[in-house]
Amino acid sequence: MAGEDGFSSLPIEIKTFILSLVEVKEAVRSSALARSWRQVWTHLPCLRLNYRRDRQGCSDFTDVSWLERVRHLVSSIQGPLLVFELDLSWAMFLGLDLDSGLMLQSTIDLLLQKGGVETLDLSFPTSRWLLHLPSFDNMQVLILSHCDIILPDGFLGFNRLRTLRMLDIGIRNYDMNFFLQTSRNLTSLAILRCHPLGEPLTFSINISLPLLKNLEFETISEIETLSIVSAPHLEHAMIAFRYLSCSLNVARMLRGLVTNVDRVSSLELQFDVVRSLSLVSLPSNFTFAQLRYFKFYLTIDEVDKRVYESFGWLLHSMPFLQELEIALFGGANSRFKETAILMEELLVRRHVGWDCLDRTLTKVTVGMSKLDVMSSIALIKFFLLNASMLQLMKIVHLMDCDVIQRMIRELQEVGITSLGAKVIIFNRDSQETIFLYDD
């Protein structure tokens, strides 16, 4: 057509693809390019909206005006809206302004009317806002951060949901379990620092998901029961109990959790999980037959003989472990010297009958703070002495130069078992790397 430039003559599908590569506000501005571009942005299949990013450089920016724009954008979309991401984490008004909350809820309800939403990602401020979550028939990915959720009457669940990630979510115990029961096709589940709404004030969660491959669970709330009833395809599990006292009830629950993920190939135990396990008897014949990667956290000044026994039980139960990562932390107590002496007595010697040390463990990473150098050295010596197949020992630290020099001298005196092993000492701040035993 005479007078029409090449861009204007492009098919609508290609124009939409081009606009999907830029920010939404730039896509909307494309309406001014030419008549043929005027409504192209209304066919965008994805809306990714970020409060902080949009606010930069706008002197007349107000919270309410931005929310109005969001609702206008959603209402203007003509085709199916497949992805909707809304990042309000820097909008401090949320939960404090009733009109803003109602507008946000109406925007979510409008998304339901549009149909076709497959990915919904909502990030809110730390101030609480109550969300009535409707049933989206085509939802496959749902990510929620910092809000309270109520499932409305007639909620049917998400039959096609594959990924569910909830961070700092308040939800009733009944709703949490109903949510999981009606999401039978989940392959990835993350329940992180969530807390119960109303009565009871504790969670009792049962996980029975036949397709689940990835599980992350971290709590700062009291848990009455947490059980993995069935997850035959689970491959990765991360379990963290933050700030909870190591009571006998917690320890028993953790033992049940750990022994129910025996099919995983990757396992992370964060915070006080290992210390809690020391309070209960552990099955001597238990085996992580599929485990290849293991990461655990240890508060170094709270180690006692029972914690070492739990550590030994874990290594015994992982006969095919290939990669181990240990994060060491200094606590509030000042028992570092006592802990170092204990670990030196228990660890720094030859150990036999630990299959992974004799046959499969090839990589060990130890991360440490400035407070735990003596205990860290004892732990590192243990692996240098006992890991017969070790190929790489990586030590990650934030310590001063004189402390590192002391560590180097002590490690150079160790009779390392694996002759081909490399030892790397890496400073996270300076990015300096020192190589030991590197042929």
Salt bridges, closest charged atoms under 4 A:
GLU23 OE1 - ARG53 NE 3.63
GLU26 OE2 - ARG29 NH1 2.92
ASP63 OD1 - ARG55 NH1 3.77
GLU85 OE2 - ARG48 NE 3.27
ASP148 OD1 - ARG128 NH2 2.83
ASP148 OD1 - HIS195 NE2 3.92
ASP168 OD2 - ARG128 NH1 3.18
ASP168 OD2 - HIS146 ND1 2.93
ASP168 OD1 - HIS195 ND1 3.78
ASP175 OD2 - ARG172 NH2 2.89
GLU216 OE2 - ARG165 NH1 3.35
GLU218 OE2 - ARG193 NH1 3.51
GLU218 OE2 - ARG242 NE 2.59
GLU268 OE2 - HIS236 NE2 3.83
ASP272 OD2 - ARG275 NH2 3.11
GLU302 OE1 - ARG275 NE 3.11
ASP304 OD2 - ARG306 NH2 3.83
GLU323 OE2 - LYS363 NZ 3.89
GLU325 OE2 - LYS295 NZ 3.56
GLU338 OE1 - ARG335 NE 3.52
GLU344 OE2 - LYS381 NZ 3.87
GLU410 OE1 - LYS381 NZ 3.14
GLU410 OE2 - ARG406 NE 3.40
